[in-house]
Amino acid sequence: MGNSLRCAPAKHLTASRRLAFLLWALATAALIALSSYGAAFAATDADALSGRPLLAALKAGGLILYFRHTSTDFGQNDEQMTGFEDCARQRNLTDLGRDEARAIGVAIKRLALPVGDVLASPFCRTMETAKLIFGRAVSTSAVRGGPATGVAPDRYAELRKLLSSPPAVGTDLVIVSHGNPFRAVSDVPYLAEGEAAVIRPLGAAGFRIVARIPKDGWDSLAAP
């Protein structure tokens, strides 16, 4: 009886230690999980660029600029168009949209970006935007407009491939297109008219958006 009483505290202490060890192990696992979670978000944040680091990355080449066309007349639509060259029956740029495109072009020229190929959706508003900004454009069906949802799985396959493929060494590829295609392939909020997304192509791993530049945000890249 006496021995039994003396052993009880020892058994109780062993159980307490086991419980304490279990709680410690659980807490450690939770901390590791939280640490990994934070590290994942830190890595994502580290991919984002702005200001001079963004300008330096663009000057180094290897990125893709995806533009949505500049401001348009929403009183017009494309329902009656007979072909891509039928500008009279499409939604077109407004005079403001043309001024916006010219201003973007002046800013990009001032920044001396190594612009390579300029691909544009064959619609009149995207071709005009591209030519006003860059002075040139190649009409490209792979970046043409279309709905954001309810499309066949391969509807934007060529666009995804373009966004995933590195451009020519030392240059940045430009795509001038619409809001819907980019929304469909990226699942991010719509680009505003005249806004550009800066894309880092990752080959088989797809692509990553590293910045979004509003139509009046180009000069800020060179700000001190």
PAKETOR-850100 format. One record per residue (C-alpha): residue number from 0; residue in one letter; chain; x, y, z. Coordinates in pm, 1 decimal. Layout:
{site NUM A A {X Y Z}} ...
//
This chain:
{site 0 M A {0.0 0.0 0.0}} {site 1 G A {276.9 240.2 99.1}} {site 2 N A {485.9 145.2 -207.0}} {site 3 S A {183.5 189.1 -424.1}} {site 4 L A {126.3 541.2 -294.7}} {site 5 R A {490.3 632.8 -347.0}} {site 6 C A {481.7 513.6 -710.3}} {site 7 A A {164.1 703.9 -804.4}} {site 8 P A {330.2 1047.0 -831.3}} {site 9 A A {602.6 897.8 -1053.2}} {site 10 K A {343.7 745.8 -1288.9}} {site 11 H A {149.2 1074.1 -1289.9}} {site 12 L A {469.9 1264.4 -1372.4}} {site 13 T A {544.9 1032.3 -1664.2}} {site 14 A A {196.4 1086.4 -1806.8}} {site 15 S A {236.6 1462.4 -1766.5}} {site 16 R A {566.7 1454.8 -1948.6}} {site 17 R A {411.3 1256.2 -2230.1}} {site 18 L A {128.2 1507.2 -2257.1}} {site 19 A A {373.0 1797.3 -2249.9}} {site 20 F A {584.2 1634.9 -2521.5}} {site 21 L A {275.6 1578.4 -2735.7}} {site 22 L A {168.0 1941.2 -2697.0}} {site 23 W A {519.9 2059.2 -2780.3}} {site 24 A A {528.9 1842.4 -3091.6}} {site 25 L A {194.0 1975.6 -3208.9}} {site 26 A A {297.8 2335.5 -3145.5}} {site 27 T A {624.0 2283.4 -3333.7}} {site 28 A A {441.3 2132.6 -3631.0}} {site 29 A A {202.6 2426.4 -3634.7}} {site 30 L A {488.6 2675.4 -3627.9}} {site 31 I A {662.0 2495.9 -3914.2}} {site 32 A A {340.8 2499.6 -4115.2}} {site 33 L A {289.3 2869.8 -4049.9}} {site 34 S A {649.0 2939.5 -4138.5}} {site 35 S A {611.5 2755.8 -4469.7}} {site 36 Y A {286.0 2937.9 -4538.9}} {site 37 G A {452.4 3272.2 -4478.5}} {site 38 A A {750.8 3174.7 -4691.8}} {site 39 A A {520.2 3086.0 -4979.9}} {site 40 F A {358.4 3426.1 -4967.0}} {site 41 A A {695.0 3595.3 -4931.4}} {site 42 A A {806.7 3422.1 -5251.7}} {site 43 T A {494.7 3543.5 -5429.5}} {site 44 D A {549.7 3897.1 -5304.0}} {site 45 A A {911.8 3885.2 -5415.2}} {site 46 D A {796.7 3820.4 -5773.5}} {site 47 A A {613.1 4154.0 -5786.7}} {site 48 L A {803.6 4446.6 -5934.0}} {site 49 S A {750.6 4822.1 -5942.2}} {site 50 G A {941.0 5144.1 -6002.0}} {site 51 R A {1305.6 5121.8 -6098.6}} {site 52 P A {1338.7 4743.5 -6038.8}} {site 53 L A {1051.7 4693.5 -6284.2}} {site 54 L A {1215.9 4928.0 -6534.2}} {site 55 A A {1545.9 4741.1 -6500.3}} {site 56 A A {1370.6 4408.8 -6561.4}} {site 57 L A {1197.4 4546.1 -6870.8}} {site 58 K A {1523.7 4689.3 -7003.8}} {site 59 A A {1690.7 4349.9 -6960.5}} {site 60 G A {1432.2 4192.8 -7190.6}} {site 61 G A {1267.3 3854.2 -7162.4}} {site 62 L A {928.5 3984.9 -7046.8}} {site 63 I A {590.6 4023.8 -7216.0}} {site 64 L A {374.3 4335.8 -7211.6}} {site 65 Y A {5.5 4256.7 -7252.9}} {site 66 F A {-195.8 4571.2 -7322.8}} {site 67 R A {-568.3 4613.5 -7327.3}} {site 68 H A {-660.4 4868.4 -7595.7}} {site 69 T A {-709.9 5227.3 -7481.0}} {site 70 S A {-1046.6 5401.2 -7426.5}} {site 71 T A {-1329.7 5306.7 -7660.4}} {site 72 D A {-1684.1 5416.0 -7742.7}} {site 73 F A {-1913.9 5174.1 -7558.4}} {site 74 G A {-2204.4 5309.3 -7760.5}} {site 75 Q A {-2065.0 5098.7 -8044.6}} {site 76 N A {-2036.9 4719.1 -8069.6}} {site 77 D A {-1904.5 4447.1 -8297.7}} {site 78 E A {-2230.6 4262.2 -8360.3}} {site 79 Q A {-2280.0 4378.5 -8720.0}} {site 80 M A {-1917.4 4368.9 -8835.6}} {site 81 T A {-1856.6 4183.9 -9161.7}} {site 82 G A {-1485.6 4131.5 -9099.2}} {site 83 F A {-1195.4 4261.0 -8895.4}} {site 84 E A {-1128.8 4531.9 -9152.9}} {site 85 D A {-1486.6 4663.3 -9116.7}} {site 86 C A {-1402.6 4936.2 -8865.3}} {site 87 A A {-1730.2 5121.7 -8918.0}} {site 88 R A {-1923.2 4836.1 -8753.7}} {site 89 Q A {-1691.0 4780.3 -8458.0}} {site 90 R A {-1632.5 4944.5 -8122.4}} {site 91 N A {-1354.7 5190.8 -8188.8}} {site 92 L A {-1114.8 5412.1 -7998.2}} {site 93 T A {-1240.3 5751.8 -7891.8}} {site 94 D A {-1030.7 6062.6 -7947.8}} {site 95 L A {-936.0 6031.8 -7579.7}} {site 96 G A {-827.0 5672.9 -7640.9}} {site 97 R A {-606.0 5785.1 -7929.1}} {site 98 D A {-448.0 6054.0 -7712.1}} {site 99 E A {-388.8 5794.1 -7437.8}} {site 100 A A {-215.0 5560.5 -7681.6}} {site 101 R A {8.9 5838.1 -7813.3}} {site 102 A A {103.4 5938.8 -7458.0}} {site 103 I A {191.5 5578.8 -7368.6}} {site 104 G A {405.2 5560.0 -7681.3}} {site 105 V A {594.7 5876.2 -7589.9}} {site 106 A A {658.8 5746.0 -7237.1}} {site 107 I A {778.3 5404.8 -7355.8}} {site 108 K A {1008.9 5564.0 -7612.4}} {site 109 R A {1152.0 5785.9 -7339.4}} {site 110 L A {1218.4 5479.1 -7123.1}} {site 111 A A {1404.5 5315.9 -7415.4}} {site 112 L A {1252.6 4971.4 -7366.4}} {site 113 P A {1386.1 4697.2 -7596.6}} {site 114 V A {1056.2 4632.8 -7774.6}} {site 115 G A {1065.1 4332.3 -8004.1}} {site 116 D A {763.8 4191.5 -8186.7}} {site 117 V A {433.4 4376.8 -8152.0}} {site 118 L A {135.4 4144.7 -8194.2}} {site 119 A A {-218.8 4279.4 -8201.4}} {site 120 S A {-566.8 4137.7 -8212.7}} {site 121 P A {-704.9 4199.4 -8563.4}} {site 122 F A {-988.6 4422.4 -8436.1}} {site 123 C A {-958.5 4787.5 -8539.6}} {site 124 R A {-931.4 4924.5 -8183.6}} {site 125 T A {-639.3 4695.0 -8094.0}} {site 126 M A {-453.0 4746.6 -8421.0}} {site 127 E A {-493.3 5122.8 -8387.3}} {site 128 T A {-378.3 5119.1 -8023.9}} {site 129 A A {-67.6 4919.8 -8115.2}} {site 130 K A {23.0 5144.1 -8408.5}} {site 131 L A {-28.2 5463.2 -8209.0}} {site 132 I A {193.6 5335.2 -7925.5}} {site 133 F A {463.2 5150.2 -8119.0}} {site 134 G A {423.9 5263.9 -8479.8}} {site 135 R A {373.2 4907.6 -8597.2}} {site 136 A A {174.2 4592.2 -8535.1}} {site 137 V A {126.3 4244.5 -8676.6}} {site 138 S A {-235.6 4130.7 -8687.8}} {site 139 T A {-236.8 3799.0 -8499.7}} {site 140 S A {-536.0 3568.2 -8462.3}} {site 141 A A {-377.9 3399.2 -8158.9}} {site 142 V A {-442.8 3714.3 -7952.9}} {site 143 R A {-785.0 3802.6 -8096.9}} {site 144 G A {-1075.4 3892.5 -7872.4}} {site 145 G A {-1349.5 3666.3 -7745.2}} {site 146 P A {-1561.3 3592.6 -7438.0}} {site 147 A A {-1407.3 3551.2 -7093.7}} {site 148 T A {-1618.4 3248.5 -6998.2}} {site 149 G A {-1811.3 2966.3 -7161.0}} {site 150 V A {-1548.0 2897.9 -7426.6}} {site 151 A A {-1396.1 2572.4 -7546.6}} {site 152 P A {-1091.6 2459.9 -7342.8}} {site 153 D A {-858.1 2529.4 -7633.7}} {site 154 R A {-1005.8 2870.7 -7725.6}} {site 155 Y A {-709.4 3059.9 -7582.2}} {site 156 A A {-449.3 2784.0 -7607.0}} {site 157 E A {-233.9 2983.6 -7849.7}} {site 158 L A {-245.6 3289.4 -7623.9}} {site 159 R A {-139.6 3081.0 -7324.1}} {site 160 K A {147.7 2942.0 -7527.9}} {site 161 L A {259.7 3292.2 -7625.7}} {site 162 L A {245.9 3413.4 -7265.7}} {site 163 S A {448.8 3111.1 -7151.8}} {site 164 S A {719.5 3136.2 -7420.7}} {site 165 P A {1025.7 3358.1 -7366.9}} {site 166 P A {1064.4 3626.3 -7635.5}} {site 167 A A {1377.8 3681.4 -7840.9}} {site 168 V A {1683.7 3735.7 -7622.6}} {site 169 G A {1721.5 4094.1 -7504.3}} {site 170 T A {1373.4 4200.8 -7614.3}} {site 171 D A {1026.1 4232.1 -7467.4}} {site 172 L A {730.8 4093.5 -7660.3}} {site 173 V A {424.5 4318.5 -7685.6}} {site 174 I A {67.3 4191.6 -7717.7}} {site 175 V A {-215.6 4440.7 -7768.8}} {site 176 S A {-548.4 4270.5 -7714.6}} {site 177 H A {-867.9 4285.6 -7508.5}} {site 178 G A {-983.4 4244.5 -7149.6}} {site 179 N A {-1170.5 3916.5 -7192.8}} {site 180 P A {-887.7 3693.6 -7322.2}} {site 181 F A {-651.9 3798.3 -7043.9}} {site 182 R A {-921.4 3750.5 -6782.3}} {site 183 A A {-985.8 3402.1 -6921.8}} {site 184 V A {-623.1 3285.4 -6912.9}} {site 185 S A {-512.1 3456.6 -6591.6}} {site 186 D A {-823.2 3462.7 -6370.1}} {site 187 V A {-724.5 3803.3 -6229.7}} {site 188 P A {-934.5 4123.4 -6222.4}} {site 189 Y A {-989.7 4286.8 -6560.1}} {site 190 L A {-728.1 4517.1 -6701.8}} {site 191 A A {-859.8 4869.6 -6744.8}} {site 192 E A {-857.4 5016.4 -7093.0}} {site 193 G A {-499.6 5120.3 -7166.2}} {site 194 E A {-356.6 4918.1 -6875.6}} {site 195 A A {-71.1 4673.0 -6931.3}} {site 196 A A {21.8 4354.8 -6748.2}} {site 197 V A {390.0 4262.8 -6729.1}} {site 198 I A {432.9 3888.9 -6773.7}} {site 199 R A {726.1 3664.7 -6690.9}} {site 200 P A {705.5 3356.6 -6917.2}} {site 201 L A {792.8 3030.0 -6740.9}} {site 202 G A {787.4 2778.5 -7024.2}} {site 203 A A {616.5 2454.5 -6926.7}} {site 204 A A {524.1 2608.5 -6590.1}} {site 205 G A {309.0 2872.3 -6760.6}} {site 206 F A {354.3 3239.9 -6679.7}} {site 207 R A {346.9 3481.8 -6389.3}} {site 208 I A {216.5 3839.1 -6368.9}} {site 209 V A {488.0 4053.6 -6209.6}} {site 210 A A {329.1 4398.2 -6248.8}} {site 211 R A {33.6 4594.8 -6379.4}} {site 212 I A {96.8 4938.7 -6524.7}} {site 213 P A {-194.7 5183.2 -6562.0}} {site 214 K A {-211.1 5390.7 -6878.6}} {site 215 D A {-70.5 5694.3 -6694.8}} {site 216 G A {183.9 5500.9 -6489.0}} {site 217 W A {479.7 5466.3 -6726.4}} {site 218 D A {669.6 5776.2 -6619.0}} {site 219 S A {661.3 5656.9 -6256.3}} {site 220 L A {894.5 5368.9 -6348.4}} {site 221 A A {1183.4 5612.6 -6376.7}} {site 222 A A {1094.4 5815.5 -6068.6}} {site 223 P A {1369.6 5835.8 -5801.4}} 
//
